[in-house]
Amino acid sequence: MLDDGVGTFGIKAERRNIAAGLTRIPASPFHRLGIHIGAPVNASCRCDGRQHRRVQSHGDIDIVPAGLDGEWEDDADCSILRLWINPAIVRSAAEDLEIDPDSVAVIPKFQHRDPGIEHIALALETQMRMDEPSDRLFVESLGKALAVRLISGPFNLTTTAARQKLSSSQKRRLVEFIESHLDQDLSLAQLADVAAISVSHLKVLFRRTYGMPVHQYVIRCRVERARSLLVAGELPISQIALATGFAHQSHMAQAMKRVLGVTPANIARMRQ
């Protein structure tokens, strides 16, 4: 299950209940993070040739690079939000930032505090617990954001000028591409190619230009296209959902309710 989950998007998040006592974690080809959730426990861990004893509190993060094993021992039951991330995502994030990927590394950290990582992890967990398929653009964005936070070294990761936005031609190309491919599973890499910039620059410039992340903009475009088709009344609701890139009818209904405050059925009734 782990390989399938990480293989789909290169990242996986899963909450696990850990029984008191010793837990041995074998080496993995993926970088791993464990975020403590809930009440504090007395804990110790052995990893990377070091022994750590501490009171593990809510939000404490252990970061274990690919290839390292370890042992964790807790004096009470606890919950861990565990993440796996493919090293290829970290290398890709470095390349997007025009940093030599061979010069960066994920280093072991224990009882680390980073609200940004915690926020990303919770968002990933929510996506992966949903019944419908995960939003590819959203999960890719979260994976890239997490990778940037994991990169260590004296790098200035804010390489884009503070006031720079997408040019008129970039906006036109992106809007045309998105509108003509709403029925497809769009990716950040595709859109970055259309704009002729890196994925990281796309994310920053798109938000500055449109006031929202790429995935949110695409969802709004899909909702608006679906609304127009519902008003026209020429296709059944299930077919409209597929034609506008939603996984199924209920997925479209949830997005439409969130964006417009009404359901497809409400719009269909207004037409009568």
C-alpha positions as CSV (number, residue, x, y, z in Angstrom):
1,M,0.0,0.0,0.0
2,L,2.8,2.4,0.8
3,D,4.4,2.1,-2.7
4,D,1.1,2.6,-4.4
5,G,0.2,5.6,-2.3
6,V,3.6,7.3,-2.7
7,G,3.8,6.3,-6.4
8,T,0.6,8.1,-7.3
9,F,1.7,11.7,-6.4
10,G,5.2,11.1,-4.9
11,I,3.8,11.9,-1.4
12,K,1.5,10.3,1.2
13,A,0.1,11.3,4.5
14,E,-1.5,9.0,7.0
15,R,-2.5,9.2,10.7
16,R,-1.4,6.2,12.8
17,N,-2.1,5.2,16.4
18,I,1.1,4.0,18.0
19,A,0.9,1.6,21.0
20,A,3.2,2.3,24.0
21,G,6.5,0.6,23.8
22,L,9.2,0.1,21.2
23,T,8.6,0.7,17.5
24,R,11.2,-0.2,15.0
25,I,11.1,1.7,11.6
26,P,13.1,0.1,8.8
27,A,15.0,2.2,6.2
28,S,12.8,3.5,3.4
29,P,13.6,4.9,-0.1
30,F,11.4,7.9,0.9
31,H,12.0,10.8,3.2
32,R,9.7,10.4,6.3
33,L,8.2,12.8,8.7
34,G,6.4,12.0,11.9
35,I,4.3,14.7,13.5
36,H,3.1,14.1,17.1
37,I,-0.6,14.6,17.5
38,G,-2.3,15.0,20.9
39,A,-1.2,14.8,24.5
40,P,2.5,14.8,25.4
41,V,4.4,11.5,26.0
42,N,7.8,10.7,27.3
43,A,9.7,9.4,24.3
44,S,13.2,8.4,23.2
45,C,14.5,7.6,19.7
46,R,17.6,6.2,18.2
47,C,18.4,7.3,14.6
48,D,21.5,8.3,12.6
49,G,23.7,7.1,15.4
50,R,22.2,9.4,18.0
51,Q,19.9,8.9,21.0
52,H,17.2,11.4,21.8
53,R,15.2,11.5,25.0
54,R,12.4,14.1,25.3
55,V,8.9,15.0,26.1
56,Q,7.2,14.7,22.8
57,S,4.5,17.4,22.5
58,H,1.8,18.2,20.0
59,G,3.4,19.5,16.8
60,D,6.8,18.1,17.4
61,I,8.3,16.7,14.1
62,D,10.9,14.1,13.5
63,I,12.4,14.3,10.0
64,V,14.2,11.1,8.8
65,P,15.9,11.2,5.4
66,A,15.6,8.3,3.0
67,G,17.9,5.4,3.8
68,L,17.9,5.8,7.6
69,D,16.3,3.4,10.0
70,G,15.5,3.9,13.7
71,E,13.8,3.0,16.9
72,W,11.2,5.0,18.8
73,E,9.9,4.2,22.3
74,D,7.0,6.0,24.0
75,D,5.7,5.5,27.5
76,A,2.0,5.8,26.5
77,D,-0.2,5.3,23.4
78,C,0.0,8.2,21.0
79,S,-1.0,9.4,17.5
80,I,1.4,10.3,14.7
81,L,0.7,12.0,11.4
82,R,3.2,10.3,9.2
83,L,4.3,11.5,5.8
84,W,6.4,9.9,3.1
85,I,7.9,12.0,0.2
86,N,9.8,10.8,-2.8
87,P,13.3,12.3,-2.9
88,A,12.6,13.2,-6.6
89,I,10.2,15.9,-5.5
90,V,12.9,17.5,-3.4
91,R,15.3,17.4,-6.3
92,S,12.6,18.9,-8.6
93,A,11.9,21.7,-6.1
94,A,15.6,22.6,-6.0
95,E,15.8,22.6,-9.8
96,D,12.7,24.9,-9.9
97,L,14.5,27.3,-7.6
98,E,17.5,27.1,-9.9
99,I,19.6,25.4,-7.1
100,D,21.9,22.5,-7.9
101,P,20.0,19.5,-6.5
102,D,23.2,17.8,-5.6
103,S,24.1,20.7,-3.3
104,V,20.9,20.3,-1.1
105,A,20.0,17.7,1.4
106,V,17.3,16.6,3.8
107,I,19.0,16.3,7.1
108,P,17.7,14.4,10.2
109,K,15.9,16.6,12.7
110,F,14.2,15.6,15.9
111,Q,11.6,17.4,17.9
112,H,11.6,20.0,15.1
113,R,8.9,22.8,15.1
114,D,7.5,24.1,11.9
115,P,3.9,25.3,11.7
116,G,4.2,25.4,7.9
117,I,5.1,21.7,7.7
118,E,2.2,20.9,10.1
119,H,-0.3,22.9,8.0
120,I,0.8,21.2,4.8
121,A,0.7,17.7,6.4
122,L,-2.9,18.3,7.7
123,A,-4.0,19.5,4.3
124,L,-2.4,16.4,2.7
125,E,-4.1,14.1,5.2
126,T,-7.5,15.7,4.5
127,Q,-7.0,15.2,0.7
128,M,-6.0,11.6,1.1
129,R,-8.9,10.7,3.4
130,M,-11.5,12.0,1.0
131,D,-13.7,9.4,-0.9
132,E,-13.2,11.0,-4.3
133,P,-9.8,11.0,-6.1
134,S,-7.4,13.6,-4.8
135,D,-7.0,16.9,-6.7
136,R,-3.8,16.4,-8.6
137,L,-2.9,20.1,-8.8
138,F,-3.5,20.7,-5.1
139,V,-1.5,17.6,-4.0
140,E,1.4,18.6,-6.3
141,S,1.4,22.1,-4.9
142,L,1.5,20.8,-1.3
143,G,4.3,18.3,-2.2
144,K,6.4,21.1,-3.7
145,A,5.8,23.4,-0.7
146,L,6.8,20.6,1.7
147,A,9.9,19.9,-0.4
148,V,11.1,23.5,-0.2
149,R,10.7,23.5,3.6
150,L,12.8,20.3,3.8
151,I,15.7,21.6,1.8
152,S,18.6,22.6,4.1
153,G,21.4,25.0,3.3
154,P,22.2,28.7,3.0
155,F,19.8,29.3,0.0
156,N,17.6,32.3,-0.7
157,L,14.4,30.5,-1.8
158,T,12.6,33.7,-2.6
159,T,14.2,34.3,-6.0
160,T,11.2,36.1,-7.6
161,A,11.0,39.9,-7.4
162,A,8.4,40.9,-4.8
163,R,6.2,42.8,-7.2
164,Q,6.6,40.6,-10.3
165,K,3.4,39.1,-11.8
166,L,2.5,37.1,-14.9
167,S,2.8,39.0,-18.1
168,S,-0.2,39.6,-20.4
169,S,1.0,36.9,-22.8
170,Q,1.5,34.4,-20.0
171,K,-1.9,35.1,-18.6
172,R,-3.5,34.7,-22.1
173,R,-1.7,31.4,-22.8
174,L,-2.5,30.0,-19.3
175,V,-6.2,31.0,-19.5
176,E,-6.6,29.6,-23.0
177,F,-4.9,26.3,-22.0
178,I,-6.9,25.9,-18.8
179,E,-10.2,26.6,-20.5
180,S,-9.5,24.2,-23.4
181,H,-8.3,21.4,-21.1
182,L,-10.8,21.6,-18.2
183,D,-11.9,18.0,-18.8
184,Q,-8.3,16.7,-18.2
185,D,-6.2,16.1,-15.1
186,L,-4.0,19.2,-15.3
187,S,-0.6,19.3,-13.6
188,L,1.6,22.2,-12.4
189,A,4.4,21.0,-14.8
190,Q,2.0,21.4,-17.8
191,L,1.0,24.9,-16.8
192,A,4.5,25.9,-16.1
193,D,5.5,24.8,-19.6
194,V,2.7,26.9,-21.0
195,A,3.9,30.0,-19.2
196,A,7.6,29.1,-19.9
197,I,8.6,29.4,-16.3
198,S,9.5,27.0,-13.4
199,V,6.8,25.4,-11.3
200,S,7.9,27.3,-8.2
201,H,7.8,30.7,-10.1
202,L,4.4,29.7,-11.6
203,K,2.9,29.2,-8.1
204,V,4.2,32.5,-6.8
205,L,3.4,34.6,-9.8
206,F,0.0,33.0,-10.3
207,R,-1.1,33.8,-6.8
208,R,0.1,37.4,-7.1
209,T,-1.7,37.8,-10.4
210,Y,-5.0,36.2,-9.6
211,G,-5.1,36.4,-5.8
212,M,-5.5,32.6,-5.4
213,P,-3.5,29.4,-5.9
214,V,-3.5,27.6,-9.3
215,H,-5.6,24.7,-8.2
216,Q,-8.3,27.0,-6.7
217,Y,-8.5,29.0,-10.0
218,V,-8.9,25.8,-12.0
219,I,-11.7,24.6,-9.7
220,R,-13.5,28.0,-10.2
221,C,-13.1,27.6,-13.9
222,R,-14.6,24.1,-13.8
223,V,-17.5,25.3,-11.6
224,E,-18.3,28.2,-13.9
225,R,-18.2,25.9,-17.0
226,A,-20.4,23.4,-15.3
227,R,-22.9,26.2,-14.3
228,S,-23.1,27.3,-17.9
229,L,-23.8,23.8,-19.1
230,L,-26.4,23.3,-16.4
231,V,-28.1,26.5,-17.5
232,A,-28.1,25.4,-21.1
233,G,-29.8,22.1,-20.0
234,E,-28.5,20.1,-23.0
235,L,-26.5,17.4,-21.0
236,P,-27.3,15.3,-17.9
237,I,-25.6,16.3,-14.7
238,S,-23.4,13.2,-14.6
239,Q,-22.0,14.0,-18.1
240,I,-21.5,17.7,-17.2
241,A,-19.3,16.6,-14.3
242,L,-17.0,14.5,-16.5
243,A,-16.9,17.2,-19.2
244,T,-15.7,19.8,-16.7
245,G,-13.0,17.6,-15.1
246,F,-14.7,16.5,-11.9
247,A,-14.3,12.9,-10.8
248,H,-18.0,12.3,-10.5
249,Q,-21.3,14.1,-9.9
250,S,-21.0,14.4,-6.1
251,H,-17.4,15.9,-6.5
252,M,-18.9,18.6,-8.8
253,A,-21.7,19.2,-6.4
254,Q,-19.3,19.7,-3.5
255,A,-17.1,22.2,-5.4
256,M,-20.2,24.1,-6.8
257,K,-21.6,24.4,-3.3
258,R,-18.3,25.7,-1.9
259,V,-17.7,28.2,-4.7
260,L,-21.3,29.3,-5.7
261,G,-23.3,28.4,-2.6
262,V,-25.7,26.3,-4.7
263,T,-25.8,22.8,-5.9
264,P,-26.3,21.5,-9.5
265,A,-29.8,20.5,-8.6
266,N,-30.6,24.1,-7.5
267,I,-29.3,25.5,-10.8
268,A,-31.3,22.9,-12.8
269,R,-34.5,23.9,-10.9
270,M,-33.9,27.6,-11.7
271,R,-34.0,26.8,-15.4
272,Q,-37.5,25.3,-15.1
